[in-house]
């Protein structure tokens, strides 16, 4: 992947780099889909309550996200990013395999925390790289492609894991020692196995440190405190709003597979493959629409387009959340989930551009890391809280759905209000951070990056 004489990655190199990033993220997020699909069987084997499942999938991920995201981004802003990413992937694989070998709640919690810190490091580095590889409308398209790939990791993970479990059943009896392991354990081990391939791909990326001669010449990157002091209002509104978005987005969706299994008696393989297909179609449609909407609005309202797309999309999504717990047939759940994923994907895809425009390149990886540090606990709290409230509500197999509804609706209402208030201050911050009056100002971007 060659660089041009100005130090920029060539167009072909940039898109190849994006392909590697997409493949890596598809791999790195699959463990959550494994957990969601096998939760029913795992809880039976290890005697776990809904609250314990929520603590593992929710707070287990959130705890080390807070601890690990910023230090990893600190290293990525100073050293060869390929080595940082490779270490994250190795840690992720070891944690995923350990989940499959867990003997109880404590070991499963620790293993999931190790996976969390790895994911917390990978995502901010990749998101901070996109503005360095692409400019103008190409950046909008690349960001949407990246986001839909991350969204499709949910769909592909559900489909692949469902098919994998069906394949395991078809191949039984398996040879020792695999034959003595439950299907859920085999699923975790199979998910971890390909990690050497992705480490090799990472070292093909045209990345090292953050670009710019001034940054490369210094042993440390630009301090982040002055940026926060100068833009406290826009940062606070944006970060708080997106934290509420994360709190609501997974509170119900994370428990959809296990709820479908419990409510309607569907097999894990069937739920995984159908829900995966629905998620894939909805995610692709959502990102496609978001791409066109963002392009249109950027030409009319500039930097206000990203926060506006977020809060308007959530207004459309809230009614769909309310329908899920009262569904009387599996197809109704699949339909509501599909439409909700479509609408929330529009908001989520637009939020990536929002965060990229919030900070200048020298601190962007750390801004993304701080976002992960707020996003991780919010997702964890949403998942764990919905499980805890589900146990309190005690509505039988639908408890997890009702618990999630109690968190998602208030959280998204708060996000709508905050993102509406953020439009004007965010616009001022984005103009200063990027040095452009509009996100479509390609020439100014070229100067600022070069």
C-alpha positions in Angstrom: 0.0 0.0 0.0 2.0 3.0 -1.3 2.0 6.5 0.0 1.9 9.5 -2.4 4.7 12.1 -2.4 2.7 14.3 0.0 2.7 11.4 2.5 -0.9 10.4 1.9 -1.9 6.8 1.3 -2.9 6.2 -2.3 -6.6 5.7 -3.1 -6.1 2.0 -3.7 -4.1 1.7 -0.5 -6.7 3.5 1.5 -9.5 1.2 0.3 -7.4 -1.9 0.9 -6.6 -0.6 4.4 -10.3 -0.1 5.0 -10.9 -3.7 3.9 -8.5 -5.0 6.5 -10.0 -2.8 9.1 -13.5 -4.1 8.2 -12.4 -7.7 8.3 -10.7 -7.2 11.7 -13.7 -5.6 13.2 -16.0 -8.3 11.9 -13.8 -10.8 13.7 -13.3 -8.8 16.9 -17.0 -8.3 17.7 -18.2 -11.8 17.0 -17.7 -12.9 20.6 -20.7 -10.9 21.7 -22.9 -12.7 19.2 -21.6 -16.0 20.5 -22.5 -15.0 24.0 -26.0 -13.9 23.1 -26.8 -17.0 21.2 -25.4 -19.5 23.7 -26.5 -17.7 26.8 -29.4 -20.1 27.5 -27.3 -23.2 27.3 -24.4 -21.6 29.2 -26.7 -20.4 32.0 -28.0 -23.9 32.4 -24.5 -25.5 32.5 -23.0 -22.9 34.8 -26.2 -22.2 36.8 -26.3 -18.5 36.0 -29.2 -16.2 36.7 -30.3 -13.4 34.4 -28.6 -10.9 36.6 -25.3 -12.8 36.4 -25.6 -13.0 32.6 -26.1 -9.3 32.6 -23.1 -8.7 34.8 -20.9 -10.8 32.5 -22.1 -9.5 29.2 -22.6 -6.0 30.4 -20.4 -4.9 33.3 -17.7 -7.4 32.4 -17.3 -5.7 29.1 -17.7 -2.2 30.6 -15.1 -2.5 33.4 -12.0 -2.9 31.4 -13.2 -0.7 28.6 -12.9 2.2 31.1 -9.5 1.1 32.3 -8.0 0.1 29.0 -9.3 2.3 26.2 -7.3 5.5 26.9 -3.9 3.9 27.7 -4.2 1.9 24.4 -5.0 5.0 22.5 -2.1 6.8 24.2 0.3 4.1 22.9 -1.3 4.3 19.4 -0.7 8.1 19.2 3.0 7.5 19.9 4.1 4.2 18.7 3.7 1.8 15.7 -0.1 1.2 15.6 0.3 -2.2 14.1 2.0 -3.6 17.2 -0.7 -2.1 19.4 -3.5 -3.6 17.3 -1.7 -7.0 17.1 -1.5 -7.1 20.9 -5.2 -6.2 21.2 -6.2 -9.1 18.8 -4.0 -11.6 20.7 -5.6 -10.6 24.0 -9.1 -10.8 22.4 -8.5 -14.3 21.2 -7.1 -15.5 24.5 -10.1 -14.0 26.4 -12.6 -15.5 23.9 -11.1 -19.0 24.3 -11.1 -18.6 28.0 -14.8 -17.9 27.9 -15.3 -21.3 26.3 -13.3 -23.0 29.1 -14.9 -21.2 32.0 -16.0 -23.3 35.0 -18.3 -20.7 36.6 -19.4 -17.1 37.0 -16.0 -15.7 38.2 -13.9 -17.1 35.5 -16.4 -16.2 32.8 -16.5 -12.6 34.1 -12.7 -12.2 34.0 -12.5 -13.7 30.5 -15.2 -11.4 29.2 -13.3 -8.4 30.8 -10.1 -9.4 28.9 -12.1 -9.4 25.6 -13.6 -6.0 26.5 -10.2 -4.3 26.9 -9.1 -5.6 23.5 -12.2 -4.4 21.7 -11.8 -1.0 23.5 -8.4 -0.6 21.9 -9.2 -1.7 18.4 -12.2 0.5 17.6 -10.8 3.9 18.5 -7.6 3.4 16.5 -9.5 2.4 13.4 -12.1 5.2 13.7 -9.3 7.8 14.2 -7.6 6.5 11.0 -10.4 7.1 8.6 -10.0 10.9 8.3 -6.2 10.2 7.7 -7.0 7.9 4.8 -10.0 9.6 3.1 -11.1 13.2 2.5 -14.3 15.0 1.5 -17.2 12.8 0.3 -14.8 9.8 0.2 -14.5 10.1 3.9 -18.3 10.1 4.4 -18.6 7.0 2.2 -15.6 5.2 3.9 -17.1 6.0 7.3 -20.4 4.6 6.3 -18.8 1.5 4.8 -16.9 1.0 8.1 -19.9 1.5 10.2 -22.1 -0.9 8.2 -19.3 -3.5 8.5 -19.3 -3.1 12.2 -23.1 -3.3 12.2 -22.9 -6.4 10.0 -20.6 -8.0 12.5 -23.7 -8.5 14.6 -25.6 -10.0 11.7 -22.7 -12.1 10.4 -21.8 -13.2 13.9 -25.4 -14.4 14.6 -25.6 -16.1 11.2 -22.2 -17.8 11.4 -22.5 -18.9 15.0 -26.0 -20.3 14.3 -24.7 -22.2 11.3 -21.6 -23.3 13.2 -23.7 -24.7 16.1 -25.9 -26.5 13.5 -22.8 -27.9 11.9 -21.4 -29.1 15.2 -24.6 -31.0 15.9 -24.5 -32.5 12.4 -20.9 -33.7 12.9 -21.4 -35.4 16.3 -19.9 -37.4 17.7 -16.7 -35.3 17.6 -13.3 -36.7 18.4 -11.8 -36.3 21.9 -11.3 -34.0 23.6 -13.8 -31.9 21.7 -16.5 -34.5 22.0 -16.8 -33.9 25.8 -17.4 -30.2 25.4 -20.9 -28.6 25.2 -21.8 -26.7 22.0 -21.5 -23.3 23.6 -17.9 -24.0 24.6 -17.0 -25.2 21.1 -18.5 -22.0 19.7 -16.2 -19.8 21.8 -13.1 -21.9 20.9 -14.0 -21.8 17.2 -14.4 -18.0 17.3 -11.0 -17.5 18.7 -9.1 -19.8 16.4 -8.4 -17.5 13.3 -6.5 -14.8 15.2 -3.1 -15.4 13.6 -4.6 -14.5 10.2 -5.8 -11.1 11.4 -2.5 -10.3 13.1 -0.8 -10.9 9.8 -3.3 -8.6 8.0 -2.7 -5.8 10.5 1.0 -5.7 9.6 0.1 -5.0 6.0 -1.7 -1.8 7.0 0.0 1.5 5.9 -0.1 2.9 9.5 2.4 3.7 12.2 1.9 7.0 14.2 -0.5 9.8 13.8 0.4 11.7 10.6 2.1 15.1 10.4 5.8 15.9 10.6 5.3 18.1 13.7 3.8 15.1 15.6 6.3 12.6 14.3 9.2 14.8 15.4 8.0 14.9 19.1 8.2 12.0 21.6 4.7 12.8 22.9 1.5 13.8 21.1 -0.4 17.1 21.6 -1.9 17.6 25.1 -5.7 17.0 25.2 -6.6 19.3 28.2 -6.5 22.6 26.3 -8.9 21.2 23.7 -11.4 20.3 26.4 -11.0 23.6 28.1 -11.8 25.5 24.9 -14.7 23.3 23.8 -16.3 22.1 27.1 -19.9 22.7 26.1 -19.8 21.0 22.8 -17.8 18.0 24.1 -20.0 17.6 27.1 -23.3 17.7 25.2 -22.0 15.4 22.5 -20.4 12.8 24.8 -23.3 12.8 27.2 -25.9 12.5 24.4 -24.0 9.6 22.7 -23.6 7.9 26.1 -27.4 7.8 26.5 -27.6 6.5 22.9 -25.3 3.6 23.8 -27.3 3.0 27.0 -30.5 2.5 25.0 -29.3 0.8 21.9 -28.4 -2.7 23.3 -30.7 -2.9 26.3 -33.3 -4.9 24.4 -31.3 -6.1 21.3 -28.6 -7.8 23.4 -31.3 -10.1 24.9 -33.3 -10.7 21.8 -31.7 -14.2 20.9 -32.2 -15.6 24.4 -35.7 -14.1 24.7 -36.8 -15.6 21.4 -35.5 -19.0 22.6 -37.3 -18.8 25.9 -40.6 -17.2 24.7 -41.2 -19.2 21.5 -39.0 -22.3 22.0 -37.0 -21.6 18.9 -33.6 -23.4 18.4 -30.4 -21.4 18.8 -29.4 -22.2 15.2 -32.7 -20.9 13.8 -32.6 -17.7 15.9 -29.1 -17.0 14.9 -29.5 -17.5 11.2 -32.8 -15.6 10.9 -31.8 -12.8 13.2 -28.5 -12.5 11.4 -30.2 -12.2 8.0 -32.6 -9.6 9.4 -29.8 -7.6 11.0 -27.7 -7.7 7.8 -30.5 -6.3 5.6 -31.5 -3.7 8.1 -27.9 -2.6 8.7 -27.1 -2.2 5.0 -30.3 -0.3 4.4 -29.6 2.0 7.3 -26.1 2.8 6.3 -27.1 3.4 2.7 -29.8 5.8 3.7 -27.5 7.5 6.3 -24.9 8.0 3.5 -27.4 9.8 1.2 -29.0 11.8 4.1 -25.6 12.9 5.4 -24.4 14.0 1.9 -27.6 15.9 1.4 -27.7 17.6 4.8 -23.9 18.4 4.8 -24.5 20.6 1.7 -27.4 22.4 3.4 -26.6 22.7 7.1 -22.9 21.7 7.2 -21.6 20.3 10.5 -25.0 20.4 12.1 -26.1 17.5 9.9 -24.5 14.7 12.1 -26.2 15.6 15.4 -29.5 16.3 13.7 -29.6 12.9 12.0 -28.9 11.3 15.3 -31.8 12.9 17.3 -34.3 12.8 14.5 -33.6 9.1 13.9 -34.1 8.2 17.5 -37.5 9.9 17.5 -38.6 7.5 14.8 -37.1 4.5 16.6 -38.7 4.8 20.1 -42.2 3.5 19.1 -40.7 0.3 17.6 -38.9 -0.5 20.9 -42.2 -0.4 22.7 -43.8 -3.0 20.4 -41.1 -5.7 21.0 -42.2 -6.9 24.5 -45.8 -7.4 23.4 -45.1 -9.4 20.3 -47.2 -12.6 20.0 -45.3 -14.3 17.2 -41.6 -14.7 16.3 -42.0 -12.8 13.0 -43.3 -9.8 14.9 -40.1 -9.6 16.9 -37.9 -10.1 13.9 -39.9 -7.3 12.0 -39.7 -4.9 14.9 -36.0 -5.6 15.5 -35.3 -5.2 11.8 -36.9 -1.8 11.6 -35.4 -0.6 14.8 -31.9 -1.7 13.6 -32.5 0.2 10.4 -33.4 3.4 12.1 -30.8 3.3 14.9 -28.2 2.4 12.3 -28.9 5.7 10.6 -28.2 7.4 13.9 -25.2 5.4 14.8 -23.5 5.7 11.4 -23.9 9.5 11.5 -22.4 9.6 15.0 -19.1 8.3 13.6 -18.7 11.4 11.4 -19.8 13.5 14.4 -16.9 12.2 16.5 -14.3 12.5 13.7 -15.2 16.1 13.2 -15.1 16.9 17.0 -11.4 16.9 17.5 -8.2 17.7 15.5 -6.0 14.9 14.2 -3.3 15.1 17.0 -5.8 14.1 19.7 -8.4 12.2 17.7 -7.4 8.7 18.8 -7.7 9.7 22.4 -11.1 11.4 21.8 -12.2 8.1 20.2 -10.8 6.2 23.2 -12.7 8.5 25.6 -15.8 7.8 23.6 -15.2 4.1 24.1 -14.7 4.7 27.8 -18.2 6.2 28.0 -19.8 4.0 25.5 -18.5 0.7 27.1 -20.0 1.4 30.6 -23.2 2.6 29.0 -23.6 -0.5 27.0 -22.7 -2.6 29.9 -25.1 -0.8 32.3 -27.9 -1.1 29.7 -27.4 -4.9 29.3 -26.9 -5.6 33.0 -29.6 -3.2 34.1 -32.2 -4.7 31.7 -31.4 -8.2 33.1 -31.6 -6.9 36.7 -34.9 -5.1 36.1 -36.2 -8.2 34.2 -35.6 -10.2 37.4 -37.4 -7.6 39.4 -40.4 -7.3 37.0 -40.5 -11.2 36.9 -42.7 -11.4 33.7 -41.6 -14.9 32.8 -39.8 -15.4 29.5 -40.5 -11.8 28.5 -38.8 -10.3 31.5 -35.6 -9.3 29.7 -37.6 -7.5 27.0 -39.6 -5.5 29.6 -36.4 -4.7 31.6 -34.8 -3.4 28.4 -37.8 -1.2 27.6 -37.5 0.5 31.0 -34.0 1.6 30.1 -34.1 2.2 26.4 -36.9 4.7 26.2 -35.8 7.1 28.9 -32.2 6.9 27.6 -33.1 7.8 24.1 -35.4 10.6 25.1 -32.4 12.1 27.0 -30.2 11.6 23.9 -32.7 13.4 21.7 -32.7 16.5 24.0 -29.0 16.6 24.4 -28.1 16.2 20.7 -30.6 18.9 19.8 -28.9 21.3 22.2 -25.5 20.2 20.8 -26.0 21.3 17.2 -24.8 24.9 17.5 -21.8 24.5 19.8 -20.7 21.3 17.9 -20.7 23.3 14.6 -18.3 25.9 16.1 -16.0 23.2 17.5 -15.9 21.2 14.3 -15.0 24.3 12.2 -12.1 25.0 14.5 -10.9 21.4 14.8 -10.9 20.7 11.1 -10.0 24.2 9.8 -13.0 24.1 7.4 -16.2 26.0 7.3 -17.9 22.9 5.8 -17.3 19.1 6.0 -17.3 19.1 2.2 -14.4 21.5 1.9 -11.9 19.0 0.4 -9.1 21.6 -0.3 -9.0 22.8 3.3 -8.9 19.2 4.6 -6.0 18.4 2.3 -4.0 21.3 3.8 -4.8 20.4 7.4 -3.9 16.7 6.9 -0.8 17.4 4.8 
